[in-house]
């Protein structure tokens, strides 16, 4: 697998590939987007409700203007709201724009006092007892705000009943919108979690399916830990990006655009403060993402070195302790750890600068808004409700910027993970079934190698022009020194690799023309190192195949495994620990024989199946081998020549070639390479 490059920015190709997994859930994603729009709209509307309540009901005031031609001309556009008496004009204080207000103020047409309107004759009779300076008009009675303190609070509640009623209604509306926002937010979170989990499930399943389709050559060249990380940690990083970055980034973008539009409509003058700061914010964000990306890359490289060293040191701890290298190993790890520490501190420094800088900018903006907004309220340019709304919007505006650093870090990690995942998807080292597979007319189990050669590395032949035949129901063995190419023959026969030259036939058909599943169903395989899966003994025999309980027991009895299994506490339900460590080597191999037999193969392959066996179970295993080899073709690979003396034919391999052939007696009588191997083992024994 290609070594992943250092992620250097957003990649449209990666987003395009991710969208391929999200496309099947496009309808749900559209609903999520609509919910985000609704939630953002509600949050933007809430400060406007506050502004409306403050300006129109809590601080509902009127300006008192001098009655003349100029004031009438300026207020003509507000006829629907204007109240005129003999020499006075009353106008709601939040209607005039800045130019109109300044012109009236410059001409001394605005009187300093603000007034509250009280409607109704009954209310007027109650007010007269307080000796207030009331100005009566046909549309209501105006009372100076400065004289409101003369009225008892219970009377004010009565006089402002309509205002209090509207405040209650808007408060209920505010709470109602919050509840709706909560429901929408809940639905959005749940739907996004479901969609992201489904997308990650599909991605993880496809990745696992892709991995299982790759050849053994790929797995020989790539560490297992790295591949496990791709399927687990890297996919989880993508899920975090879906749930924590995409959704909230979309929401933040909508919020920021919506806030800028609303504040500009509320007060172009105050909104200029935000628009002036925008270039500064853009520069800060650009510099942050630039240096944060570099720092993140350094952390990744340093962490990879830490993990690599730890993996190697733990795996080789026996040698480290044997050769007294603990001190050197510790010093080397401290040096690598120091680099990792420095990389992390560099990244933390960037974050430590960014957050306080944004804090200072937000406080400066807020203070500027309060100063100019408060000044505008005092001179009547801006209403109190607008100032309160602006303060709320400033907090809302800076909230996503505060979160930018954390989300950018998640995005960096996720995009790096996506890059590694899709690099893995690009691996095409596969053994494929033909589009139009061929099938034998009769399944007999005849194997033929015709001039087969194979190279793991170009120019280094492991198998060199090998030809042989295994007839149906014949037992054949391959012997030779380590590295002679015996196991490679099995890998070629099972088509884990394709030969460089020559062809392999089973029942007269080239295995390249066979369906892979059909081909591998021919074989039962027992290896030297028996692999045990997590689960009980029964599972390790049947491997998800549908086999009846009595059939499993029958197979186990046939290969002499039932006796030790029946002595276990839970028998066939006894759970095997990791790697089968709670079973002896011989017991694991007996289970492997039962596993091979359960498949009912036409060809049996024994690859060093009797090596490293304790003497107590060797007889049971030899008996099991004789039984399962009966009535089927068998190919045995062994170092211990005593285990294959009964084979119909023995092939002796040396440096990838077959150098001798015959049965045990014939080979000994030739006094060749087989005889040397036999004498060496006999003398050693």
Phi, psi and omega in degrees: 000139178300141174287128185296140178277161178293123182297130189236017176147178180295135182240116181298327180297320179294316177298322179297317179292322177295322181295332177300328177277334179275340185303318179300341181251027183302322179298314179294320179297322177297317178298318178300317180296320178297319178296321178297318177300316181296316180297316180296318179299318179297315181296325178288327182287328186304313177297331177293324176297316178299315179299316181296317180295315181295312185287320189263346184227314180282309180252042182288105184230159178239142171275146177255116183249147175289134183281111171203179185297321183293316180294324177294318181298316181293322185269002180301326181290349180246033185305324184294336183252346186283139175241124184241138172240198186300313184225019184222145172240129173253134182218134177308135190289348184260012183268323186291141172276176186299317182296317180295317181297314182294324179294315179295322180292320180297324180271010179058035179266350176258123177275149189293333186280142172254151188234153174248134181267133176239124182256153176103136180292323181297319179296324179296317179299322180290328184284334185297333181292343183265004177053057181265153176277082186265134175254117185266136174224171181288345180256000179152179182246131185256129181240131177298140179299329182294340182259000181295335181291345177286342185266130177300152184298325180293327178288323178298320178300321180290316182295326184254033182304314182297321178295316179297322179298315180292323177299318178297318181297316179290329176296318177296319177299318180299312179295319179300317178295324177296319178295318177298318178298321178297314180297313179298319181295320178299312180298318181295317180296314181296313181296320180294322178296317180296312181298314182296320179293322178293317179298315180293326177297314179298315181296315181296319180295315179296322180294317179294318178298320179294317180299317182292343180270351182281158184282167178297331180302321178297314183290332176292333185260001182228131179298139181297321181302321180295318181292321177297320178299322180298318186281335184254283187298317183292322177292322177296324177297322177293321178298319178297324178294318180298313187278323188256343184250302186302309185295308184289330176293319177297317179296316180297320180298314179298318181297313183297314179297316180298319180295315180300319179294314185293314183293328178293323178287329180289312182203100178303326182293310180292324182294339178299330178300316179293316183294329176291326182280343184303313178302322179297317179298317181298317179296316180299314181295321179296312180297321180297310183295328179294307183285328178294322179296317179296317180295320179297320178298319179295321178297317180299315181296316180295320179294321179300321179293321177298312181297318180297315181294316180299315180301315181291318183293317180292319179295326183255026184298328179298314179293321180300316181287323182297319183263016176054046182257016182300317181296313179297319180296320179294318179298317181294319179294321178298323179294316178293320179295326178294319177297320178294319177299314180296321179296318178294320180294323177297317178294318179297324179298318179296316179292323181293332177280319186296308185299310178298326179296317177293323177301311181299317180297319180293319179293321178298316179298315181297315179297320179296318179296317180297319181295303184289324178293317178297320177297319179295323178295317182296323181263002174089006180285327184231141178280159179297322179298321178296318180297317179297317179298319180298318180299318177297316182293327177297316177298316180294325182292320184274345182302309179294333179290323175300320183279353185301319184298315181294316181290327178294323178296317177298317180297317179302312181298317183293318181292324175296319178295317179298320179299317180294320181296314184285337169295322178293322178297334181284346178296130185232028180278079187236152168256115188254149172285148177292155180294325179237081185293153176255150180231140180291149178293325180220131181274110182245326181097030177273128182243135178221127172257126180243105175049049185275130172232153181208143178229127170286319176240141184301129179090356180239092184285128175264323173240130187233101173053056183266132176225136175194167180227137171245112181283159178305135178067014179266145176256127183232142179233149175238130179230164180155170181290165177301133180089006181285342177109011184297308182294329178298325177301319180293318179299323177289321181295321178278000180059042167284335172225157173257140181296151177289320177221162178083186181214155179240130182238143172234123183052038173085001182244133176298130184296338176292339179267000181262150170295135185301315181296318179297317180300310186286344174288347175295329197252145163246130189238129174235118184262166177296311178263101184285125179267131178249129178276160174295129182143189181270180183295320181301315180299320181289346175270315187269335179048058175072358175284149181275097181232134182292153183304313182295331178290321178298315179297322179298315178297316181297320178295320184298326181258017175067024179265341187296325184300309181287328179294319182293340178276348178287155185301313182254010178053237184288347176267003180295125184282133178270130180286173185304127180074005181072029185292342178271010175236152176284167179301317180296319179296320178296322181288326176296321176295322179296324176296316178297322178297316179294321181291325180299334178283345182051059186282158175272335179232128180254134178240124178243109182256099182054038189290346183245014179279153176060036180261137177288151187296331183295328183252359182298320180297318180298320182290318178298320178295319179296320180297316179300321183292311186284342177280347184292136175062031173204157175290144180218143178233120182245140175240127185209150168268324182279106186293338181294338185276348185236019182294336181271004181293146178298323181210139181240130175254129180258125183249144177211121179053044173083004181238153172274118185255339179213157180207142178153182175275182187300314183292317180299318182292322178295321182292337178287340180053044180254216184295322179297319180298321178296316178299318183294314180297320180299315180291322180296313180295322180295320179292000000 
